[in-house]
């Protein structure tokens, strides 16, 4: 995998702390912009699977293996804290960041948007894994999967129902072999209510599969499912390690970090 280390043309930081922001979400891009505007130095890290964000700060794309691992990168770049703004289901990265922060004796702060909440008219069923949802899907004829990359075993189990059609929507190409019963839809949010409604009605969708990602970018699918009286099979969020500080609103997070920078011994 190609790894990029991009540096801004202009630096305007007053260096009192240096943060590593683990991104890949709209919230992460917003927070990176806000912190930069507050003269806080940071490096933005992204897996680089979809698209490289346009940000004024230093960007690392493709992971930390080329730099000798996350721990070595933190040491060589003199990182003073890790900010985790990855997707709420990025359990592996969050767990790694929490572990490495302890090894490096630096704070681990996490921002995750709140979960979606059921509204009147919703018909949600929650699952710890998709395998347990298979019995519910057995009688469905047209399934819309909006839960990111799926495991090959789950897709193969779905394909055993030759009377069923599945529509898999992801931002990047699936990493698995798709059966003949499944159609891939390449799309990147945010999505509008009108487009989600039309997609479901056009394909006669009778069940929606989703992660409880939260936020506004993909919530329209839930509004459309409610209007069409469709059941939603929702994957529960994974259990993540404790953070030194946990935040759910952008402004609260930016305010906390800005104050932490002002109270730094360097001032």
C-alpha positions, 0 to 999 in steps of 0.5 A, spaced: 500 500 500 502 506 498 503 511 504 504 518 503 506 523 508 504 530 505 506 537 509 502 543 508 506 549 504 505 554 510 505 553 517 502 557 522 503 553 529 505 556 536 508 549 538 505 547 545 503 540 543 503 536 537 497 531 536 496 525 532 489 525 529 486 518 527 481 520 522 477 518 516 470 521 518 467 528 516 468 529 524 475 528 523 476 533 517 472 538 521 476 537 527 482 538 524 480 544 520 478 547 527 484 545 531 489 548 525 485 554 526 486 555 533 494 554 532 494 547 534 499 543 531 497 536 528 498 530 524 492 527 520 492 520 519 487 516 514 487 509 511 487 512 504 482 507 502 477 512 499 480 519 498 485 524 501 482 530 504 484 537 503 487 539 509 492 545 511 495 540 516 500 534 515 497 528 512 499 521 513 496 516 508 496 509 509 498 507 516 504 507 520 508 500 518 513 504 513 515 508 519 516 502 524 509 502 527 505 507 531 509 507 537 515 509 533 512 514 529 509 517 535 516 517 538 520 520 532 514 525 531 514 527 538 507 526 539 504 529 545 497 526 545 492 521 540 486 524 538 481 518 536 476 520 531 475 514 527 469 510 525 465 508 531 466 501 528 474 501 527 475 497 533 482 495 531 485 502 530 481 504 536 484 498 541 491 499 538 491 507 539 489 506 546 494 501 547 500 505 544 498 511 548 499 507 554 506 505 552 508 512 550 505 515 556 501 520 552 493 521 553 488 518 548 482 522 547 476 520 543 471 523 539 465 519 537 458 521 534 452 519 538 448 513 536 442 514 532 436 513 536 429 509 534 423 514 532 416 513 532 415 508 526 421 505 526 422 497 526 429 496 528 432 489 530 439 489 533 445 484 532 452 483 535 454 480 528 451 479 521 451 471 522 445 472 527 441 476 522 441 470 517 434 467 520 431 474 519 433 475 512 431 468 510 424 470 508 426 477 504 426 478 497 430 484 496 436 486 501 440 493 501 446 492 505 449 499 507 454 496 513 461 497 509 465 491 508 462 484 509 465 478 511 465 472 505 462 467 509 456 472 511 455 473 503 456 466 501 450 464 506 446 470 503 447 467 496 444 460 498 437 464 497 436 464 490 430 467 490 433 473 494 437 479 491 442 483 495 444 490 493 451 492 497 453 499 497 460 501 499 464 507 497 470 503 495 470 496 491 468 490 496 474 486 498 470 479 497 467 475 491 460 477 490 455 472 488 451 473 482 445 474 487 448 481 489 449 487 485 454 492 488 453 500 488 458 505 489 457 511 492 459 516 497 455 520 502 452 524 504 445 521 501 439 525 501 432 523 503 429 523 496 435 519 493 434 513 499 427 513 498 427 512 490 433 507 491 429 503 496 422 503 492 426 502 485 429 496 487 423 493 491 427 493 498 424 489 503 429 490 509 435 495 510 442 492 513 446 498 517 451 499 522 449 504 528 454 509 525 450 516 527 451 523 524 448 526 519 451 523 512 447 517 512 441 518 516 437 519 510 436 511 509 433 511 516 428 516 514 426 513 508 426 506 511 421 509 516 417 512 511 416 505 507 415 501 513 421 497 512 425 493 518 432 495 519 437 490 521 442 494 526 449 492 528 451 494 535 457 498 536 463 494 538 466 495 545 472 500 545 477 501 550 476 506 555 479 513 553 482 518 558 477 523 555 471 521 551 467 527 547 460 527 543 460 534 540 465 537 536 465 544 540 466 541 546 472 537 544 475 543 540 474 547 547 477 542 551 484 541 546 484 548 546 484 549 553 489 544 554 494 547 549 493 554 553 495 550 559 501 547 557 507 548 560 510 551 554 506 557 555 
